[in-house]
Amino acid sequence: MIEVKNLTKRYGRKVVLNNLSFDVQKGEVVGFLGPNGAGKTTTIKMLTGFLPATAGEIKICGYNVCEEANDVHKSLGYLPENNPVYSSMRVCEYLKFIAKLKGVPFRKVGSHVDEIIDHCDLDNYRKAVIKNLSKGFRQRLGLAVALLGDPEVLILDEPTAGLDPYQVVQFRKIIERLTQKHAILISSHILSEIELISNRIVIINDGELIVKGNTTELLDNMDSGGTVYMEIRISDGEDVKSELEALEDIIRVNSLDFFSNGWIAVECEVAHFDDSREALFGLITSNKWILRELRSSRHTLENLFLEMTKEKNNE
């Protein structure tokens, strides 16, 4: 559905993108990630035909973006980060207007718009003036616009930015329903959302591909560590931090909070879950500390993102 091969973009001597390649297939949600200035916006502008590539090739549903622009635009739905709308129009009126611009046959405009409104849970707002919509419903309207004409490919740029947690969940449910018919590329800084919704991820930094692959597999293949949180009661004068850091599998003590009656809360970064938990329990029993809580969490997409981009920046 989306094929990017050896994509390069230069402005004079400045290389913004360097030999980038990835793909998105039908039924997939691919998270497109990178720090500010990594080249994400440039890539999206080239995918949608707003910028020409210096070198390389982009195909959308088999059509070359540079040579077959009309066919590409019919196959592609795009929700930009700053969703432009005609604020004085009503939702249904606006969608019918855009549907006609997209070439939806006149006799099908009404039923097609009704279907899209249903997909995006906008039925109660079809007569609402757009300027009166909340940020969340404006984003749903932007997604509805992207869906007009039934494109096979969707490119969504920061679709949940600025939404409250409830709106984010609702938006995620809509995206999940759309995966049956579409190939979806999502650019976002909200890594927890990408982790929940994406099948695969592509991370770029300084215009170059850093990592791509199945989200779950990439996280599983990371160092098998994470964080361990525990609450213990100790005797006065014990140097808990030094004793913890002396353990081989403890990378660092992230936080140490003291409560009343000798209780403290500790969060540690650990290298290996199994070894570190055994070592921690051994330390607790040998020191006769009282344990009332012990829980752990594995690395997340945020950890992977920070690790990969940090390695590139430190080269």
C-alpha positions as CSV (number, residue, x, y, z in Angstrom):
1,M,0.0,0.0,0.0
2,I,2.8,2.4,1.0
3,E,6.2,1.7,-0.4
4,V,9.1,4.0,0.3
5,K,12.5,3.1,-1.3
6,N,15.8,4.9,-0.7
7,L,14.0,8.2,-0.1
8,T,16.4,11.2,0.1
9,K,15.7,14.9,0.4
10,R,18.4,17.6,0.2
11,Y,18.2,21.4,0.5
12,G,21.5,22.4,-1.1
13,R,24.2,20.6,0.9
14,K,21.9,19.9,3.8
15,V,20.6,16.3,3.9
16,V,17.1,16.2,5.5
17,L,16.4,12.6,4.7
18,N,19.0,10.0,3.8
19,N,18.1,6.7,2.0
20,L,14.9,6.0,3.9
21,S,13.0,2.8,3.1
22,F,9.9,1.3,4.7
23,D,6.4,0.0,3.8
24,V,2.9,-0.2,5.2
25,Q,0.5,-3.0,4.2
26,K,-3.3,-3.3,4.3
27,G,-4.6,-4.1,7.7
28,E,-1.5,-2.6,9.4
29,V,-1.1,0.5,11.7
30,V,2.5,1.6,11.5
31,G,3.8,4.2,14.0
32,F,6.1,6.7,12.4
33,L,8.3,8.1,15.2
34,G,11.3,10.4,15.7
35,P,12.4,13.4,17.8
36,N,11.7,17.0,16.6
37,G,13.8,17.7,13.5
38,A,14.2,14.0,12.6
39,G,12.6,14.4,9.2
40,K,9.0,13.1,9.9
41,T,7.2,16.1,8.6
42,T,9.4,16.2,5.4
43,T,8.7,12.5,4.8
44,I,4.9,13.0,5.2
45,K,5.0,16.0,2.8
46,M,6.7,13.8,0.2
47,L,4.3,10.9,0.8
48,T,1.3,13.2,0.3
49,G,2.8,14.9,-2.8
50,F,3.5,18.3,-1.3
51,L,7.3,18.0,-1.7
52,P,9.3,16.4,-4.4
53,A,12.0,13.9,-3.4
54,T,15.6,14.5,-4.4
55,A,16.1,10.8,-4.9
56,G,14.3,7.5,-4.3
57,E,10.7,6.4,-4.9
58,I,7.4,6.5,-3.2
59,K,4.4,4.4,-4.3
60,I,0.9,4.6,-2.9
61,C,-1.3,1.6,-3.9
62,G,1.2,0.9,-6.7
63,Y,1.1,4.5,-8.1
64,N,4.2,6.6,-8.2
65,V,3.6,9.8,-6.2
66,C,5.6,12.0,-8.6
67,E,4.3,10.6,-11.9
68,E,0.7,9.5,-11.0
69,A,-0.4,12.2,-8.6
70,N,-4.2,12.1,-9.5
71,D,-4.3,8.3,-8.8
72,V,-2.3,8.7,-5.6
73,H,-4.7,11.4,-4.3
74,K,-7.7,9.2,-4.9
75,S,-6.0,6.4,-3.0
76,L,-4.9,8.5,-0.1
77,G,-6.6,10.1,2.9
78,Y,-4.6,12.6,5.0
79,L,-5.2,14.2,8.4
80,P,-2.6,16.9,8.9
81,E,-1.4,18.0,12.3
82,N,-3.1,21.3,12.1
83,N,-6.5,20.3,10.8
84,P,-7.7,23.0,8.4
85,V,-11.5,23.4,8.2
86,Y,-14.1,26.0,7.2
87,S,-15.2,26.9,10.7
88,S,-18.5,28.6,9.7
89,M,-19.9,25.5,8.0
90,R,-21.9,22.7,9.6
91,V,-20.4,19.3,9.9
92,C,-22.6,17.5,7.4
93,E,-22.6,20.5,5.0
94,Y,-18.8,20.6,5.1
95,L,-18.4,16.8,4.5
96,K,-20.7,16.9,1.5
97,F,-18.7,19.8,0.1
98,I,-15.4,18.0,0.5
99,A,-16.9,14.7,-0.9
100,K,-17.8,16.5,-4.1
101,L,-14.3,18.0,-4.3
102,K,-12.9,14.5,-4.0
103,G,-15.0,13.3,-6.9
104,V,-17.6,11.2,-5.0
105,P,-20.6,10.7,-7.5
106,F,-23.4,13.2,-6.8
107,R,-26.0,10.5,-6.2
108,K,-23.8,8.8,-3.6
109,V,-22.7,11.9,-1.7
110,G,-25.5,11.7,0.9
111,S,-25.2,8.0,1.7
112,H,-21.4,8.2,1.7
113,V,-21.3,11.1,4.1
114,D,-23.8,9.3,6.4
115,E,-21.5,6.2,6.4
116,I,-18.4,8.3,7.3
117,I,-20.3,10.2,10.0
118,D,-21.3,6.8,11.5
119,H,-17.7,5.5,11.3
120,C,-16.4,8.5,13.2
121,D,-19.2,8.7,15.8
122,L,-20.3,12.2,14.6
123,D,-24.0,11.5,14.3
124,N,-25.0,13.7,17.2
125,Y,-22.9,16.6,15.7
126,R,-23.9,16.5,12.0
127,K,-25.7,19.8,12.3
128,A,-23.2,21.4,14.6
129,V,-21.2,24.5,13.4
130,I,-17.6,23.5,13.2
131,K,-16.2,26.4,15.2
132,N,-18.3,25.2,18.2
133,L,-16.8,21.7,18.1
134,S,-14.3,20.6,20.8
135,K,-10.7,19.7,19.8
136,G,-11.6,16.0,20.0
137,F,-14.6,16.3,17.6
138,R,-12.6,18.5,15.2
139,Q,-10.1,15.7,15.0
140,R,-12.9,13.2,14.3
141,L,-14.1,15.6,11.6
142,G,-10.5,15.7,10.2
143,L,-10.5,11.9,10.1
144,A,-13.9,11.9,8.4
145,V,-12.5,14.2,5.7
146,A,-9.5,11.8,5.3
147,L,-12.0,8.9,4.8
148,L,-14.1,10.6,2.2
149,G,-13.8,8.8,-1.2
150,D,-12.9,5.6,0.6
151,P,-9.1,5.7,0.2
152,E,-7.1,2.6,0.8
153,V,-4.3,4.4,2.6
154,L,-4.6,6.8,5.6
155,I,-1.8,9.1,6.8
156,L,-2.5,10.6,10.2
157,D,-0.1,13.3,11.6
158,E,-0.4,13.7,15.4
159,P,-4.1,12.7,15.4
160,T,-4.5,12.6,19.2
161,A,-2.4,15.7,20.1
162,G,-4.3,17.9,22.5
163,L,-7.1,15.4,23.2
164,D,-8.2,14.4,26.7
165,P,-7.8,10.8,27.8
166,Y,-11.4,9.9,27.1
167,Q,-11.2,11.4,23.6
168,V,-7.9,9.5,23.0
169,V,-9.6,6.2,23.9
170,Q,-12.5,7.0,21.6
171,F,-10.2,8.0,18.7
172,R,-8.2,4.8,19.2
173,K,-11.3,2.7,18.9
174,I,-12.2,4.4,15.6
175,I,-8.7,3.6,14.2
176,E,-8.9,0.0,15.3
177,R,-12.1,-0.4,13.3
178,L,-10.5,1.1,10.2
179,T,-7.6,-1.4,10.1
180,Q,-9.9,-3.9,8.4
181,K,-10.0,-1.9,5.1
182,H,-7.0,0.5,5.2
183,A,-3.3,0.7,5.5
184,I,-2.6,3.4,8.2
185,L,0.6,5.4,8.9
186,I,0.5,7.4,12.2
187,S,3.0,10.0,13.1
188,S,2.8,10.9,16.8
189,H,4.8,12.0,19.9
190,I,2.4,10.1,22.2
191,L,4.4,6.9,22.4
192,S,2.0,5.1,24.8
193,E,-0.7,5.4,22.1
194,I,1.5,4.2,19.3
195,E,2.5,1.2,21.5
196,L,-1.2,0.3,22.0
197,I,-2.4,0.7,18.5
198,S,0.5,0.0,16.1
199,N,1.5,-3.4,14.6
200,R,4.9,-2.1,13.5
201,I,7.0,1.0,14.1
202,V,9.5,3.0,12.1
203,I,11.9,5.3,14.0
204,I,14.0,7.9,12.3
205,N,16.6,10.4,13.6
206,D,18.6,13.0,11.8
207,G,16.9,11.9,8.5
208,E,18.0,8.3,8.8
209,L,16.2,5.0,9.7
210,I,17.2,3.9,13.2
211,V,14.9,0.9,13.6
212,K,11.8,-0.7,12.1
213,G,9.9,-3.8,12.8
214,N,7.1,-5.5,14.8
215,T,6.3,-3.4,17.9
216,T,6.0,-6.4,20.3
217,E,9.1,-8.2,18.9
218,L,11.2,-5.1,19.2
219,L,10.2,-4.6,22.8
220,D,10.8,-8.3,23.6
221,N,14.2,-8.1,22.0
222,M,15.3,-5.2,24.2
223,D,17.4,-5.9,27.2
224,S,15.1,-7.9,29.4
225,G,15.1,-5.3,32.1
226,G,12.8,-2.5,33.3
227,T,11.9,-1.0,36.6
228,V,11.1,-2.6,40.0
229,Y,9.1,-0.7,42.7
230,M,9.0,-1.8,46.3
231,E,8.0,-0.6,49.7
232,I,10.1,-1.8,52.6
233,R,10.6,-0.9,56.3
234,I,14.1,-0.6,57.5
235,S,16.0,0.1,60.7
236,D,17.4,3.5,61.5
237,G,20.7,4.4,59.9
238,E,20.7,1.9,57.1
239,D,22.1,3.1,53.8
240,V,19.5,1.4,51.5
241,K,20.7,3.2,48.4
242,S,24.3,2.0,48.6
243,E,23.2,-1.6,49.4
244,L,20.9,-1.6,46.4
245,E,23.4,-0.1,44.0
246,A,25.9,-2.8,45.1
247,L,23.7,-5.5,43.5
248,E,25.0,-6.5,40.1
249,D,21.6,-6.3,38.3
250,I,20.6,-2.9,39.7
251,I,21.5,-0.3,37.1
252,R,20.5,2.7,39.2
253,V,18.1,3.7,42.0
254,N,15.6,6.1,40.3
255,S,13.9,7.3,43.5
256,L,13.9,6.9,47.2
257,D,11.1,8.3,49.3
258,F,10.9,8.1,53.1
259,F,7.7,7.7,55.0
260,S,6.8,7.5,58.7
261,N,7.6,4.4,60.9
262,G,10.7,3.5,58.8
263,W,8.8,2.8,55.6
264,I,10.5,3.8,52.3
265,A,9.4,3.5,48.7
266,V,12.1,2.6,46.2
267,E,12.2,2.5,42.4
268,C,15.1,0.8,40.7
269,E,16.2,0.4,37.0
270,V,17.1,-3.2,36.6
271,A,19.0,-5.1,33.9
272,H,17.3,-8.5,34.1
273,F,13.9,-9.1,35.8
274,D,14.4,-12.6,37.1
275,D,18.0,-12.1,38.4
276,S,17.2,-8.7,39.9
277,R,14.1,-9.8,41.8
278,E,15.9,-12.8,43.3
279,A,18.8,-10.5,44.3
280,L,16.4,-7.9,45.8
281,F,14.5,-10.5,47.8
282,G,17.8,-12.0,49.0
283,L,18.9,-8.5,50.2
284,I,15.6,-7.9,51.9
285,T,15.6,-11.2,53.8
286,S,19.3,-11.0,54.8
287,N,18.8,-7.5,56.2
288,K,15.4,-8.5,57.8
289,W,13.6,-5.7,56.1
290,I,9.9,-5.9,56.0
291,L,8.4,-6.0,52.5
292,R,4.8,-4.9,51.9
293,E,4.9,-4.3,48.1
294,L,7.0,-5.4,45.2
295,R,6.0,-4.9,41.5
296,S,7.8,-4.6,38.2
297,S,7.2,-3.1,34.8
298,R,9.0,-4.1,31.6
299,H,10.5,-1.7,29.1
300,T,8.0,0.3,27.0
301,L,8.1,1.9,23.5
302,E,9.3,5.1,25.3
303,N,12.3,3.2,26.6
304,L,13.1,1.8,23.1
305,F,12.6,5.3,21.5
306,L,14.9,7.0,24.0
307,E,17.5,4.3,23.7
308,M,17.6,4.3,19.9
309,T,17.6,8.0,19.5
310,K,20.1,8.6,22.3
311,E,22.6,6.1,20.6
312,K,22.3,8.0,17.4
313,N,22.8,11.4,19.0
314,N,25.8,10.2,21.0
315,E,27.7,9.0,17.9
